[in-house]
């Protein structure tokens, strides 16, 4: 399992993104701002068997993107972020 922390929805609170190997997705747990997190209701599809996730601004748009390595396909999925909402891949 791989996790990364960041403010993925632009609300100033720390969130968690988790590589979900069984679901072939990245699950996002939005932060409450007090050290607790909401249930992972947000899932974004990736390639087969995601093994690692990292966050960064990969397209220089001042938004947090996610890069996910896909173990079974030997590929990398890029989930582009939007500062106003966690809406990767749309």
N, C-alpha and C positions, 0 to 999 in steps of 0.2 A: 504494500500500500504506500502511496505517496500523497503527501499533502503540501499545500502552500497557503500562506496567509497573505491577505491584501484587502484593500477596500475595493471590492468588485462592483458595488452599486453606487459609489460616489456619495455615500451619506456620512463619511468621516468615521465610520465604525469598522473595526477589523472583522473580516469574513474569512471563511475557510473553503478551499477547493480541494476535493479528494478524487483521486483516480479510482474509479469504480470498475475493477477488472471483470466482475461477473456481469455487469450491466452494459459494458462497452460504452461508458459515459464518464463525464466528470460531474460529480455532485457538488453543489454549492450550499453551504450553511451560512446564512446571513447572520451577522453579529448583532447583539442587542445593545452593545456599548458598555456592558457591565461585566464582561468576561464570560457570558453565556451566549449560546447560539441557538437559532431556530432549527427545527427539524429540516433535513435536506429535501425540500420540495422541488428544488431546481436541478434538473439533470440535462446535460448537453451531450449529444452523441459524439463519439470519437471513432477511431478505427478499432480493430479487434484487440482486446486484452490490453488496455492502457496500463502502463507500468510506472510512469513517472510524469509529474506535472510541475511546471514552473511558471512564474508570472513575470511580466515585463511589458514595456511599451515597445512592441516590435515594429510598429509602423509609424512611430513618431507623431501620434495624434493626441497625446496627453491622456490616454485611456489605458486601463490595465487589460492586457491580452493574456491568454493562456496558451502555452505550448505543451502538448501531450505526446509522449512517445508511445507508440502502439507496438507492443511486443510481438504479436503474431503476424503483423503485416510488415514489420520493419519499416514503418513510416512514422511521420510526425504530423499530428493534427494541430492546426492553429485555430484557436477560437478568438475572434476579434472582439474586443470589448467596446462598450459604449459607456461613457461616463455617467449617463443618466439612469441606466438600468442594466442589470446583468442579462444581456441578450446576445450571447455569443452565437455565431453561426447564422444570424438572421440578416 
